[in-house]
Amino acid sequence: MIIDAHQHFWKLARGDYPWPNETVADIFYDFEPADLAPLLCAAGVDHTVLVQATDTVAETEFLLQIANNVEWVAGVVGWTDLEAIDAIDVIDRLHQHPALKGLRPMLQNIADTDWILQDTVAPALSHMADLGLCFDALIQPRHLEAIEQIAKRHPTLAIVIDHIAKPKMGGAQAPDNVWVDGMARLADLPNVHCKLSGLVTEIGPTWKMADLAPFAGYVLQTFGPDRVLFGSDWPVVNLASSYTGWRESVDTILADFSPEDRTKIMGRNAAAFYGLCGHDKKASQW
């Protein structure tokens, strides 16, 4: 079974998306399940994890409604303000929907690199861990130290690094020491995983496999085949490639791995991390 651990939908008329906008014309329109379904079929992908794209609870509710109606959406990673006074109440309400598997504060958009370390955020993170909700870390290399501290403070909180933390890539650039050292320290922590996603978008349409190899290889070496998850980042991937193009690139990256390890990376790890197996993900009333 193949699980895409990171994809998005959006409907711009909902009105709460500051991005995408005119600067990314190729994806500045609606993307809905009917658009992705044939791509999944062509790529042999069985299920997906639907990830929030804007920082509103209303969008999370929108995504949970989609999960109710789309069989192949196996889970949702939503958003709420973890610092808000009512954060725990909102988390509890959203968690009533069985499709909610995690939350993602959009740390890359917050100027304060250490925002996540505030005492006011800690109760919500602890509550997520208690409920078994996962933490998607949408970060840049500047956040690696902060995420390391969070992982140590909350050792039962399952954390996954989105898009390998968005290091500077392309133009035959080698991984820099900040990223290499920070990712190695995170990989030493058993509650931290990493998504093999978003690489080509960081480079742009001129990317080459040689640009990806040192970064993907390092992630796979440090986290190992048990803690890396395949994700497409569709439709954002369309800015630099396509769903099929990225799927084929991942096949190339994993060519030397055993069938067992490829099975883990391409689906089994996502199922275990997000708890996608053996649960009814639909809510009759929502």
NORHU-V10882 format. One line per field, one symbol per residue. ss: DSSP state (H for helix, E for strand, L for the rest). phi: phi as a letter, one per 40 degrees, with the letter a starting at -180 (. if undefined). psi: psi as a letter, one per 30 degrees, with the letter a starting at -180 (. if undefined). Layout:
# NORHU-V10882
ss->???
phi->???
psi->???
This chain:
# NORHU-V10882
ss->LLEEEEELLELHHHLLLLLLLHHHHHHLLLELHHHHHHHHHHHLLLEEEEELLLLLHHHHHHHHHHHHHLLLEEEEEELLLLLLLLHHHHHHHHHLLLLEEEELLLHHHLLLLLHHHLHHHHHHHHHHHHHLLEEEELLLHHHHHHHHHHHHHLLLLLEEEHHHHLLLLLLLLLLLHHHHHHHHHHHLLLLEEEEELLHHHHHLLLLLHHHHHHHHHHHHHHHLLLLEEELLLELHHHHLLLHHHHHHHHHHHLLLLLHHHHHHHHHHHHHHHHLLLLLLLLLLLL
phi->.bbccaabbabcccgbbcacaccbdcbcacbbdcccdccccccgccabbcbdbacbcdcdccccccddbbccccabbbaaccccccdcccdcccccccccbabbccccccccdcdcccdccddccccdcccgccbcbcbbdccdcccccccccbccccbbccffgfccbgggccdccccdcccccccccccbbaccagccccchccdbdcccdccccccccccgccbbbcacfcccdccbaadcccdcccdcccdcccdcccccccacccccccgccgbccbbcba
psi->kkkjgjlllljeffghjfklaffiefghlkklefeeefeeeefgkellkkklflikeeeeeeeeeeeefjefjflkjakljfflegeeeeeeeeffkffjflljkieffkejegeffkeffeeeeeeeeefgkljkjjllfffeeeeeeeeeeifgjkkkjkhgghlkllhgklkleeeeeeeeeeffkfgklkkilgeeefeafgllefeeeeeeeeeeeeflffgkkkkehkgeffffbleeeeeeeeeeegeglleeeeeeefeeeeeeefhfkgkjgkkfk.
